[in-house]
Amino acid sequence: MISGRTGLAGLRVIVTRAREQAAGLTTRLEELGAAVIHLPSISIVPPGSWEEADAAALRLAAGDYSWVAFTSLNGVTRFLDRLEQLEVTIPAATKVAAVGRSTAHALAGRGVDTGLVPDRFTAMDLARRLGPGSGRILTPRAAGAPQDMPRALRRAGWAVDEVAVYRTAPAPGDTPAVRSARAGHFDVVTFSSASTVRYFVNVVGPPSTLGLAPAGSCAGATRVVACIGPVTAEAALSLGVRVDLVAPQHTADGLVAALRHHFG
């Protein structure tokens, strides 16, 4: 913990979330006095094809799935929007699982009740909470999402249909925010997914030139790297990015709380 600071006053904090998701985190940081630098590493775009998702939607309407498991806010928004276009709803007999409270809240806002939320907000904890079974689970996710959760569910006996309802694409690479980050004009960088880390490293620059490599291997190591959860932290470490904080609760609120504790 770093003492002598009120909230996050004066800290220049990079938010790498896609613009569609950044508002809540930005507001919380600014309320605590941080100067937020918007540097979305990714943008959210439609999948290359809706064919598989549309076919799954029709199977869902026919009652083929025991569960629909949502692992992100984007998955909720994109899939439910697509269901509306197809004039399809989730049958009452099909149970719904959400990776965390924010995802469950988004579902509730669309009139969908959530039957299961794990205590720890990761896809693998969601798979563990679903446990052994013999039915079929639909998981609307990002194209190229990690396969740990589907594999775990299949090992537990479930048949899993994983369909892409969105994909991430690199945000523009030559913006004032990117140039400012390359020059080292920041104190904290926050990562909310593995893809934000990958794109940040590719677009902004190597960790060693930004003060983000492991201690002793670069200058500027006083900068803080904060990750929303263990999957994101693992991705950061694999790319040579030092991880200083991992939010105990894997949400925007949890990320802010971890920063407050560190700098409080």
ROGU-210713 format. One record per residue: residue in three letters; x, y, z of N, C-alpha, C, O in turn. Coordinates in steps of 0.05 Angstrom, whole numbers, padded with zeros to 5 digits, always signed. Layout:
REM ROGU-210713
alaXYZXYZXYZXYZ/...
END
This chain:
REM ROGU-210713
met+00017-00024+00000+00000+00000+00000+00018+00025+00000+00038+00026+00014/ile+00010+00045-00016+00024+00071-00017+00008+00091-00001-00015+00097-00009/ser+00019+00102+00020+00004+00120+00037+00008+00149+00029+00025+00155+00012/gly-00008+00167+00040-00005+00196+00036-00021+00206+00012-00016+00229+00004/arg-00038+00191+00000-00054+00200-00023-00083+00198-00016-00092+00179-00003/thr-00099+00217-00025-00127+00217-00021-00140+00204-00046-00140+00215-00068/gly-00152+00181-00041-00164+00166-00064-00143+00161-00085-00122+00150-00080/leu-00150+00168-00110-00132+00165-00132-00124+00192-00144-00117+00194-00167/ala-00125+00212-00127-00122+00240-00136-00095+00244-00151-00074+00236-00141/gly-00097+00255-00175-00073+00262-00190-00061+00239-00206-00043+00244-00222/leu-00071+00215-00203-00060+00193-00218-00070+00193-00246-00094+00197-00251/arg-00052+00188-00265-00060+00185-00293-00065+00156-00299-00046+00140-00300/val-00090+00148-00303-00097+00120-00305-00107+00114-00333-00126+00126-00343/ile-00094+00095-00346-00102+00086-00373-00124+00065-00370-00121+00046-00355/val-00146+00069-00384-00167+00050-00386-00167+00038-00414-00170+00052-00434/thr-00162+00012-00416-00159-00002-00442-00184-00015-00451-00185-00027-00473/arg-00206-00013-00435-00231-00026-00443-00241-00014-00469-00237+00009-00475/ala-00256-00031-00484-00270-00020-00508-00289+00002-00499-00299+00002-00477/arg-00293+00021-00517-00309+00045-00510-00337+00037-00501-00349+00050-00483/glu-00348+00015-00512-00375+00006-00505-00377-00002-00475-00399-00003-00464/gln-00354-00008-00463-00355-00018-00435-00341+00000-00415-00341-00006-00391/ala-00329+00022-00424-00311+00037-00407-00325+00057-00388-00313+00066-00369/ala-00350+00064-00393-00363+00086-00379-00363+00082-00348-00356+00100-00333/gly-00371+00058-00340-00373+00053-00311-00347+00055-00297-00344+00068-00276/leu-00326+00043-00308-00299+00044-00296-00289+00072-00296-00277+00081-00276/thr-00293+00086-00318-00283+00114-00320-00296+00131-00298-00282+00147-00285/thr-00322+00129-00295-00336+00145-00275-00325+00140-00247-00321+00158-00232/arg-00321+00114-00240-00312+00107-00213-00284+00119-00208-00278+00129-00187/leu-00266+00117-00229-00239+00127-00226-00239+00158-00223-00225+00169-00206/glu-00255+00171-00239-00256+00200-00238-00268+00210-00212-00260+00231-00201/glu-00287+00195-00201-00298+00203-00175-00277+00203-00153-00280+00217-00133/leu-00257+00186-00156-00235+00185-00136-00212+00203-00143-00191+00202-00130/gly-00215+00220-00164-00195+00240-00170-00175+00233-00191-00156+00248-00197/ala-00178+00209-00203-00159+00201-00224-00163+00217-00250-00186+00225-00256/ala-00142+00221-00264-00143+00232-00291-00143+00208-00310-00122+00196-00315/val-00166+00203-00322-00169+00179-00339-00160+00184-00367-00168+00204-00379/ile-00144+00166-00377-00134+00167-00405-00149+00145-00420-00144+00121-00414/his-00166+00152-00438-00180+00132-00454-00162+00122-00476-00156+00136-00495/leu-00155+00096-00473-00138+00084-00494-00150+00056-00499-00138+00036-00492/pro-00173+00055-00512-00185+00029-00518-00167+00012-00536-00161+00020-00558/ser-00158-00010-00525-00140-00028-00541-00156-00043-00562-00144-00053-00582/ile-00182-00046-00557-00198-00062-00575-00224-00048-00581-00233-00031-00567/ser-00237-00056-00603-00264-00049-00609-00280-00075-00612-00269-00095-00620/ile-00306-00073-00606-00323-00097-00608-00338-00096-00635-00352-00076-00640/val-00335-00117-00650-00348-00118-00677-00363-00144-00680-00359-00163-00665/pro-00382-00145-00699-00397-00170-00703-00379-00193-00711-00357-00189-00721/pro-00388-00218-00707-00372-00241-00716-00370-00242-00746-00385-00228-00760/gly-00351-00258-00756-00348-00260-00785-00373-00270-00798-00379-00263-00821/ser-00388-00287-00784-00413-00298-00794-00432-00304-00771-00423-00311-00749/trp-00458-00299-00776-00478-00305-00755-00489-00334-00759-00508-00341-00744/glu-00479-00349-00778-00492-00374-00785-00494-00393-00761-00515-00404-00756/glu-00472-00397-00747-00472-00416-00725-00489-00406-00702-00504-00421-00689/ala-00488-00380-00696-00504-00369-00674-00533-00370-00681-00550-00376-00663/asp-00540-00365-00706-00569-00366-00714-00580-00395-00712-00602-00399-00703/ala-00563-00414-00720-00572-00442-00718-00576-00450-00689-00595-00464-00682/ala-00557-00440-00671-00560-00446-00643-00585-00433-00631-00598-00444-00614/ala-00591-00409-00640-00615-00394-00631-00640-00410-00637-00658-00411-00621/leu-00641-00422-00660-00665-00438-00668-00666-00464-00651-00688-00472-00643/arg-00643-00476-00645-00643-00499-00627-00651-00491-00599-00665-00506-00585/leu-00643-00467-00590-00651-00457-00564-00681-00454-00563-00693-00462-00543/ala-00693-00442-00583-00722-00438-00584-00737-00465-00583-00759-00466-00573/ala-00724-00486-00594-00736-00512-00595-00733-00527-00569-00743-00549-00566/gly-00719-00515-00550-00715-00528-00524-00693-00548-00522-00693-00565-00505/asp-00673-00546-00540-00651-00565-00541-00630-00561-00519-00614-00579-00514/tyr-00630-00538-00506-00609-00532-00486-00619-00532-00457-00640-00522-00451/ser-00603-00545-00440-00609-00544-00411-00601-00517-00399-00615-00507-00382/trp-00579-00506-00409-00568-00481-00398-00558-00463-00421-00550-00473-00442/val-00560-00437-00417-00545-00418-00432-00526-00404-00413-00534-00394-00392/ala-00500-00405-00419-00480-00394-00400-00467-00370-00413-00454-00372-00434/phe-00470-00347-00400-00459-00322-00410-00433-00315-00394-00433-00316-00370/thr-00412-00308-00409-00386-00303-00396-00377-00274-00399-00355-00267-00391/ser-00394-00257-00410-00387-00228-00413-00412-00211-00418-00432-00221-00427/leu-00409-00186-00412-00430-00167-00419-00435-00165-00449-00457-00163-00458/asn-00413-00166-00464-00415-00165-00493-00431-00189-00503-00447-00186-00522/gly-00426-00212-00491-00441-00236-00500-00471-00233-00495-00487-00241-00512/val-00478-00221-00472-00506-00216-00466-00518-00197-00487-00539-00204-00500/thr-00506-00174-00491-00517-00154-00509-00520-00165-00537-00541-00162-00550/arg-00498-00176-00548-00498-00185-00576-00517-00208-00581-00530-00209-00601/phe-00517-00227-00562-00534-00250-00567-00564-00244-00564-00580-00252-00580/leu-00571-00229-00543-00599-00222-00539-00609-00203-00561-00632-00205-00570/asp-00592-00185-00571-00599-00169-00594-00605-00187-00618-00624-00182-00633/arg-00588-00207-00622-00592-00225-00645-00618-00241-00642-00633-00246-00661/leu-00624-00250-00617-00649-00265-00613-00673-00247-00619-00692-00257-00631/glu-00672-00222-00612-00694-00204-00619-00697-00201-00649-00720-00201-00659/gln-00675-00200-00664-00677-00198-00693-00690-00223-00705-00704-00222-00724/leu-00684-00246-00692-00695-00271-00702-00722-00277-00690-00735-00297-00697/glu-00732-00259-00673-00758-00263-00659-00758-00289-00643-00777-00304-00644/val-00736-00293-00628-00733-00317-00612-00728-00308-00583-00716-00288-00578/thr-00738-00324-00564-00733-00319-00536-00721-00344-00523-00723-00366-00534/ile-00710-00340-00499-00699-00362-00484-00723-00376-00470-00737-00363-00455/pro-00727-00402-00475-00750-00416-00463-00749-00416-00433-00727-00416-00421/ala-00772-00416-00420-00773-00415-00391-00759-00439-00379-00749-00438-00357/ala-00759-00462-00393-00747-00487-00382-00717-00486-00384-00704-00503-00371/thr-00706-00468-00399-00677-00467-00402-00665-00449-00381-00673-00425-00378/lys-00646-00459-00365-00634-00443-00344-00612-00426-00355-00599-00433-00375/val-00607-00404-00341-00587-00385-00350-00566-00381-00328-00572-00378-00304/ala-00540-00382-00336-00518-00377-00318-00502-00353-00327-00500-00348-00351/ala-00492-00338-00308-00476-00314-00314-00450-00315-00299-00448-00325-00276/val-00429-00305-00311-00402-00306-00300-00399-00289-00275-00381-00294-00258/gly-00415-00267-00273-00412-00249-00250-00437-00232-00247-00456-00234-00262/arg-00436-00215-00226-00459-00199-00219-00466-00179-00241-00489-00174-00247/ser-00445-00167-00254-00451-00147-00275-00464-00160-00298-00483-00149-00310/thr-00456-00184-00305-00468-00199-00327-00497-00206-00320-00515-00204-00336/ala-00501-00215-00295-00528-00222-00286-00546-00197-00286-00570-00199-00293/his-00535-00174-00278-00550-00149-00278-00558-00142-00306-00581-00133-00311/ala-00540-00145-00325-00547-00139-00353-00569-00157-00363-00587-00149-00378/leu-00568-00183-00356-00590-00201-00363-00616-00193-00351-00637-00193-00364/ala-00616-00185-00326-00640-00177-00312-00652-00153-00326-00677-00150-00329/gly-00635-00135-00336-00644-00111-00350-00658-00118-00376-00672-00101-00387/arg-00653-00142-00386-00666-00151-00411-00688-00170-00405-00699-00183-00423/gly-00695-00173-00379-00718-00190-00372-00711-00219-00370-00728-00236-00371/val-00685-00226-00367-00676-00254-00365-00667-00259-00336-00649-00246-00326/asp-00679-00279-00323-00671-00287-00296-00647-00305-00297-00644-00322-00315/thr-00628-00301-00278-00604-00317-00277-00606-00337-00254-00613-00330-00232/gly-00601-00362-00261-00603-00383-00241-00578-00390-00227-00578-00404-00207/leu-00555-00381-00238-00529-00388-00226-00509-00367-00231-00505-00358-00254/val-00495-00358-00210-00472-00339-00212-00450-00350-00193-00456-00354-00169/pro-00426-00355-00203-00406-00366-00185-00396-00346-00165-00400-00322-00169/asp-00384-00355-00143-00373-00337-00123-00350-00321-00133-00346-00297-00126/arg-00333-00334-00150-00311-00320-00163-00318-00317-00192-00328-00336-00205/phe-00314-00293-00203-00325-00286-00229-00306-00293-00251-00296-00275-00265/thr-00301-00319-00256-00285-00327-00278-00301-00349-00293-00318-00363-00282/ala-00294-00353-00318-00307-00374-00334-00302-00401-00322-00321-00418-00323/met-00278-00407-00312-00273-00433-00301-00289-00438-00275-00298-00460-00270/asp-00293-00417-00259-00309-00420-00235-00339-00425-00243-00353-00439-00229/leu-00347-00412-00265-00374-00418-00275-00377-00447-00283-00397-00460-00277/ala-00356-00457-00297-00357-00486-00305-00358-00504-00280-00372-00524-00280/arg-00343-00497-00260-00343-00514-00235-00370-00513-00222-00379-00533-00211/arg-00382-00489-00221-00409-00487-00209-00430-00503-00224-00448-00514-00212/leu-00428-00504-00250-00447-00519-00266-00443-00549-00261-00463-00564-00261/gly-00419-00557-00255-00414-00585-00246-00420-00606-00267-00424-00600-00291/pro-00420-00631-00259-00426-00653-00278-00454-00652-00288-00472-00644-00274/gly-00458-00661-00313-00484-00662-00325-00484-00677-00351-00463-00685-00361/ser-00508-00681-00362-00510-00696-00386-00526-00682-00408-00531-00693-00429/gly-00534-00657-00402-00550-00642-00422-00532-00627-00441-00508-00632-00444/arg-00544-00607-00453-00529-00590-00473-00529-00561-00463-00549-00551-00454/ile-00506-00548-00465-00502-00521-00457-00494-00504-00481-00477-00511-00497/leu-00506-00480-00482-00500-00461-00503-00483-00438-00490-00491-00427-00470/thr-00461-00432-00502-00444-00410-00492-00439-00390-00514-00422-00394-00532/pro-00454-00367-00514-00449-00346-00534-00425-00329-00524-00426-00317-00503/arg-00403-00329-00541-00378-00317-00531-00365-00302-00554-00375-00298-00575/ala-00341-00292-00547-00324-00279-00568-00311-00300-00586-00304-00322-00576/ala-00308-00293-00610-00292-00310-00628-00264-00313-00617-00251-00293-00610/gly-00253-00337-00616-00226-00341-00607-00223-00340-00577-00201-00337-00567/ala-00245-00342-00561-00244-00341-00532-00229-00366-00522-00228-00386-00535/pro-00216-00364-00498-00202-00386-00487-00220-00411-00485-00244-00409-00480/gln-00207-00434-00488-00223-00459-00489-00224-00474-00463-00234-00497-00461/asp-00213-00463-00441-00213-00477-00415-00241-00484-00406-00245-00507-00397/met-00259-00465-00408-00286-00470-00398-00301-00492-00414-00311-00510-00402/pro-00302-00490-00441-00315-00511-00456-00303-00538-00452-00318-00558-00450/arg-00276-00540-00450-00264-00565-00445-00272-00577-00418-00277-00601-00415/ala-00272-00559-00397-00280-00569-00370-00308-00579-00370-00314-00599-00357/leu-00326-00565-00383-00354-00574-00384-00357-00600-00399-00372-00618-00390/arg-00342-00604-00421-00344-00629-00435-00333-00652-00418-00344-00674-00419/arg-00311-00647-00403-00300-00668-00386-00321-00675-00364-00321-00698-00355/ala-00338-00656-00357-00358-00661-00336-00383-00674-00348-00402-00679-00333/gly-00383-00680-00373-00405-00695-00385-00424-00679-00402-00442-00690-00415/trp-00421-00652-00403-00439-00636-00418-00432-00636-00448-00409-00639-00455/ala-00452-00633-00465-00448-00626-00493-00448-00596-00495-00467-00583-00486/val-00428-00584-00507-00425-00555-00507-00426-00545-00536-00410-00554-00553/asp-00443-00526-00541-00444-00511-00566-00434-00483-00561-00447-00467-00548/glu-00410-00477-00570-00398-00451-00567-00401-00435-00593-00391-00444-00614/val-00414-00412-00592-00419-00397-00616-00408-00368-00612-00410-00356-00591/ala-00396-00358-00634-00385-00331-00633-00408-00311-00639-00422-00313-00659/val-00411-00292-00620-00431-00270-00624-00418-00243-00626-00431-00223-00631/tyr-00392-00242-00623-00376-00218-00628-00347-00225-00630-00339-00248-00624/arg-00331-00207-00639-00302-00210-00640-00289-00184-00633-00301-00162-00635/thr-00264-00185-00624-00250-00161-00617-00231-00155-00640-00219-00173-00653/ala-00228-00129-00646-00210-00120-00667-00192-00098-00655-00201-00083-00637/pro-00168-00095-00665-00150-00073-00655-00163-00046-00659-00174-00040-00680/ala-00160-00029-00639-00168-00001-00641-00147+00013-00658-00125+00003-00661/pro-00153+00037-00668-00133+00052-00683-00107+00056-00668-00108+00060-00643/gly-00085+00053-00681-00059+00052-00668-00044+00079-00666-00024+00080-00652/asp-00053+00099-00679-00038+00125-00679-00057+00147-00670-00068+00162-00687/thr-00061+00149-00644-00079+00169-00632-00063+00185-00612-00041+00176-00604/pro-00073+00208-00604-00059+00224-00583-00054+00208-00558-00033+00210-00545/ala-00074+00191-00550-00071+00175-00525-00049+00155-00528-00034+00150-00509/val-00047+00142-00552-00026+00122-00556+00001+00136-00555+00019+00126-00543/arg+00003+00159-00568+00029+00173-00569+00037+00182-00540+00061+00181-00533/ser+00017+00190-00525+00023+00198-00497+00032+00174-00481+00051+00177-00465/ala+00019+00151-00484+00027+00127-00470+00055+00118-00478+00071+00110-00460/arg+00062+00120-00503+00089+00113-00512+00110+00130-00500+00132+00122-00495/ala+00102+00155-00494+00121+00174-00482+00123+00170-00452+00138+00184-00438/gly+00107+00152-00441+00108+00146-00412+00091+00165-00395+00096+00166-00371/his+00072+00179-00407+00056+00198-00391+00032+00185-00378+00009+00192-00383/phe+00038+00166-00360+00016+00152-00345+00028+00140-00320+00053+00135-00318/asp+00011+00135-00300+00019+00123-00275+00009+00095-00271+00022+00079-00258/val-00014+00090-00282-00028+00064-00279-00039+00055-00306-00050+00072-00320/val-00038+00030-00312-00052+00019-00335-00070-00004-00325-00061-00021-00309/thr-00095-00004-00333-00114-00024-00325-00120-00042-00349-00124-00033-00371/phe-00121-00068-00344-00127-00088-00364-00152-00103-00355-00153-00113-00333/ser-00171-00106-00374-00197-00119-00366-00201-00146-00381-00221-00159-00377/ser-00182-00153-00398-00184-00179-00413-00157-00185-00425-00140-00167-00427/ala-00153-00210-00432-00128-00218-00445-00124-00203-00471-00102-00195-00477/ser-00146-00198-00486-00143-00184-00511-00134-00155-00508-00119-00145-00525/thr-00142-00142-00486-00133-00115-00482-00103-00114-00477-00089-00095-00486/val-00092-00134-00463-00063-00135-00459-00049-00139-00486-00029-00125-00492/arg-00058-00159-00501-00045-00165-00527-00044-00140-00545-00023-00134-00556/tyr-00067-00127-00548-00068-00104-00566-00052-00081-00555-00040-00066-00570/phe-00052-00077-00529-00036-00055-00517-00006-00059-00523+00007-00040-00531/val+00003-00083-00519+00032-00088-00524+00038-00085-00554+00059-00074-00561/asn+00020-00094-00571+00025-00092-00600+00023-00063-00610+00039-00055-00627/val+00005-00048-00598+00000-00021-00609+00018+00000-00595+00029+00018-00608/val+00020-00001-00568+00034+00019-00554+00064+00013-00553+00080+00031-00558/gly+00072-00011-00547+00100-00018-00548+00108-00039-00528+00091-00047-00512/pro+00133-00048-00529+00142-00070-00511+00142-00061-00482+00147-00038-00476/pro+00136-00079-00464+00135-00072-00435+00161-00060-00425+00160-00042-00408/ser+00183-00069-00435+00209-00059-00426+00213-00030-00431+00228-00016-00417/thr+00200-00019-00452+00203+00010-00459+00183+00027-00445+00185+00052-00446/leu+00164+00015-00431+00142+00030-00419+00142+00028-00388+00124+00039-00375/gly+00163+00016-00377+00163+00012-00348+00144-00008-00338+00134-00006-00315/leu+00137-00028-00355+00117-00048-00348+00128-00076-00347+00113-00096-00342/ala+00154-00079-00350+00167-00106-00349+00173-00112-00320+00171-00095-00302/pro+00180-00137-00314+00186-00145-00286+00207-00127-00274+00224-00116-00287/ala+00205-00123-00247+00223-00106-00233+00252-00112-00239+00260-00136-00240/gly+00268-00091-00243+00296-00095-00248+00303-00097-00277+00327-00096-00284/ser+00283-00100-00294+00289-00104-00323+00281-00080-00340+00285-00080-00364/cys+00272-00058-00327+00265-00035-00342+00264-00010-00324+00263-00012-00300/ala+00265+00013-00337+00262+00038-00323+00233+00044-00319+00216+00032-00333/gly+00226+00061-00300+00199+00069-00296+00181+00049-00282+00157+00049-00286/ala+00194+00031-00266+00178+00009-00254+00159+00019-00233+00145+00003-00221/thr+00159+00045-00227+00140+00056-00208+00111+00056-00220+00092+00059-00205/arg+00109+00053-00245+00082+00051-00257+00069+00025-00248+00082+00005-00243/val+00042+00026-00246+00027+00003-00234+00010-00010-00256-00003+00004-00272/val+00011-00036-00257-00005-00052-00275-00027-00066-00259-00021-00081-00241/ala-00052-00061-00266-00074-00072-00251-00092-00089-00270-00100-00079-00292/cys-00097-00114-00263-00113-00132-00279-00139-00139-00265-00140-00141-00241/ile-00160-00143-00281-00186-00148-00270-00189-00176-00258-00206-00180-00241/gly-00173-00195-00267-00175-00222-00257-00151-00239-00265-00133-00230-00279/pro-00150-00264-00256-00127-00281-00260-00122-00289-00289-00099-00292-00297/val-00143-00292-00305-00139-00298-00333-00125-00275-00347-00106-00280-00363/thr-00133-00251-00342-00120-00228-00353-00092-00225-00343-00074-00219-00359/ala-00087-00230-00318-00060-00229-00306-00042-00249-00319-00019-00243-00325/glu-00052-00273-00323-00036-00294-00336-00028-00286-00364-00005-00291-00373/ala-00046-00274-00379-00040-00264-00406-00019-00243-00405+00000-00242-00421/ala-00021-00224-00385-00001-00203-00383+00027-00215-00377+00046-00207-00390/leu+00028-00233-00359+00054-00245-00352+00066-00259-00376+00090-00258-00380/ser+00049-00273-00391+00059-00288-00414+00071-00269-00436+00087-00277-00452/leu+00063-00244-00435+00072-00224-00454+00095-00207-00443+00103-00187-00455/gly+00104-00214-00419+00126-00199-00407+00118-00174-00392+00134-00157-00387/val+00092-00172-00386+00081-00149-00371+00080-00155-00342+00068-00176-00334/arg+00092-00139-00325+00091-00142-00296+00062-00138-00287+00048-00121-00297/val+00054-00154-00267+00027-00151-00255+00030-00143-00226+00042-00158-00210/asp+00021-00119-00219+00023-00109-00192-00002-00115-00176-00001-00119-00151/leu-00026-00114-00189-00051-00118-00175-00069-00136-00191-00071-00133-00215/val-00083-00154-00177-00105-00169-00189-00130-00165-00172-00129-00170-00147/ala-00151-00156-00183-00175-00150-00168-00186-00176-00155-00191-00195-00170/pro-00191-00176-00129-00202-00200-00116-00230-00206-00127-00238-00229-00131/gln-00246-00185-00132-00272-00188-00145-00268-00179-00174-00260-00156-00179/his-00274-00197-00193-00266-00192-00220-00286-00175-00235-00298-00184-00255/thr-00289-00150-00226-00308-00131-00237-00295-00104-00238-00273-00100-00226/ala-00308-00084-00251-00297-00057-00251-00295-00046-00222-00276-00033-00215/asp-00316-00052-00206-00315-00043-00178-00292-00056-00163-00278-00043-00147/gly-00287-00082-00168-00265-00095-00156-00238-00084-00164-00220-00082-00147/leu-00236-00077-00189-00211-00065-00199-00206-00038-00185-00183-00032-00177/val-00227-00022-00183-00224+00004-00170-00217+00000-00140-00200+00015-00129/ala-00230-00019-00127-00224-00024-00099-00195-00033-00095-00182-00024-00075/ala-00184-00049-00113-00157-00057-00111-00138-00034-00114-00117-00032-00100/leu-00144-00015-00132-00127+00008-00135-00129+00026-00110-00109+00038-00102/arg-00153+00029-00099-00156+00046-00075-00139+00034-00052-00126+00049-00038/his-00140+00008-00049-00125-00005-00028-00095-00001-00032-00080+00005-00013/his-00086-00003-00057-00057+00000-00063-00048+00028-00058-00026+00032-00047/phe-00064+00048-00065-00055+00075-00063-00066+00090-00039-00060+00113-00034/gly-00083+00075-00023-00096+00088+00000-00078+00094+00023-00087+00105+00044/
END
